[in-house]
Amino acid sequence: MQGITDPTTLEFLERQQRADFWNNAAQWGYTAWYIGFAFAVLLLLLYVIIPSESYDEVLRPRGFLGRFSRFRASIMHFGAVLLLVLCAITQQTQVDQTRGFAADQDKRYEAEIKKLTATGNREAAMKAQYMYLPNGNSLLYISLGNPSIAADYMWLTSQQYVVNSQRRGQKFEMLLRFYNTVMELDPHWTEAAINGGKVLSALEPNRYAVEKFYSGAIFDNPGNIDLPYEAGRLFVVPPLNLELRKEYAKHATDWFSLVIDLLNKRPQSKERDSRIKGVRDLIGRMAVETDAYGLAAELLWDDMHDQNVSKALRQMYARDWLNARSLLIASALQKRVDEYRASHFFAPLHLGSIIQSLKSEKNLFLDFDHETPKDAFGFAIKYDPRTGKVASHGVQAKLAIQAAAIVNSIIATTYMQYNSGAPPKDLVELQQFVDKFFSIQGNEPTSAITNAIGMELNVIVSPFGTPWKYNATTGKVETPPECNPKTLFRNADLLVPDN
């Protein structure tokens, strides 16, 4: 290849040389195989013609071949082992060739499926894959009228389809046919329905399609608790379209309410009560995340007055109730401020008139302190007439506790690790480090970090809307006195006292 400088030509020649080398190696390999086979056969023939070990009276072996009698067994063993090794090589070669043929066949089949899908003929693409599904009642005949065995077969076949058909289209539709067939054969196999629904939810972003599958299984198993629970969990993760959050929350709440109704019909036990509490907590958390603060406050109020649970758990419910109730108050005030601005084209200078109108609504607030409304934590509601924004100071303080812990953790465990143990001189330097560090692939922030300081990863501004107070000597952000848990949650201790 001297004198050739073109990279493409050089690469082609190198590939050609490698191909020639392996072709020659393959030819020598066949030659070696035949030589070894002939040698193994020769050894076995020698074993046959060599007489067994025997000596005459003077202890001399009989005849020329008799001299090899003592090696007769070794010759047979070596020849048999060599022949078995050669046979194994032959079988493995055939398997490799068959495997390559099957892989090429599968690729061609997938290419045909993709062509059919590209033409828009989904029905033809589906029918081309029906080879996995038995026709008619053939499964019942094959299983001798035992539908459970037929359902097992369909489930195993569906797993094979999942493993071997990763790149094919219409995968959701095909697996849905599998799982529906399984449930038709064995309607009460709830574990298969639950696992099948989880697979379908991983394939299909349309959660209503998976909910429909769960609905059929729930109809056949009206007393099962796990099925409606999994159907509700389909809608726990917020949608990409935030406008659907409340709709998703309603679907989830309806399914979880059914779970609670079914649990209430069971005999009372610690396990049952614990599960009811877990489901109610999930409903309450979703209500807060979807701005359904009234529902969250109602559920938490009932939970913190439930004498069947421990006092420590009821105190936790009381703290969560303060948060939900404060959000309810702030959101009600914000709604009235927005209505005022829509009719007057500017925000009110104060909340006096709004408060008076809200006082007339029964069961909306516990009380007000003259013209200064307070949140459930006991702090005055914050209002900015320039922006028309209403906020609960107590909720901000609760968020500040979480955010400060995250910011201080980033400084101590991440920043100082990459900066020889020295803290940042100010929060601007920390922000630059955070932006650079979490932009690196593999260093993505956890959900705990984004929930505390936001998706924008702002470590300069606190939840109060003002910059953090940063101590460069200790390398920590400091929170105001109201962020002390004893101060912040004092009303929770009044609702559920220690004694």
Secondary structure as UniProt FT lines:
FT   TURN            2..3
FT   HELIX           7..49
FT   TURN            57..58
FT   HELIX           65..71
FT   HELIX           72..118
FT   TURN            119..120
FT   HELIX           122..128
FT   HELIX           130..132
FT   TURN            136..137
FT   HELIX           138..142
FT   TURN            143..145
FT   HELIX           147..164
FT   TURN            166..167
FT   HELIX           171..185
FT   TURN            187..188
FT   HELIX           190..203
FT   HELIX           207..220
FT   TURN            222..223
FT   HELIX           226..233
FT   TURN            234..236
FT   HELIX           242..244
FT   HELIX           245..264
FT   HELIX           270..289
FT   TURN            290..291
FT   HELIX           293..304
FT   TURN            307..308
FT   HELIX           311..344
FT   HELIX           352..359
FT   TURN            362..363
FT   TURN            370..371
FT   TURN            376..377
FT   STRAND          382..384
FT   TURN            385..388
FT   STRAND          389..391
FT   HELIX           393..410
FT   HELIX           411..415
FT   HELIX           416..418
FT   TURN            419..421
FT   HELIX           427..437
FT   TURN            438..439
FT   TURN            441..442
FT   HELIX           447..453
FT   TURN            454..457
FT   TURN            463..464
FT   STRAND          469..471
FT   TURN            472..475
FT   STRAND          476..478
FT   HELIX           481..483
FT   HELIX           485..488
FT   HELIX           490..495
//
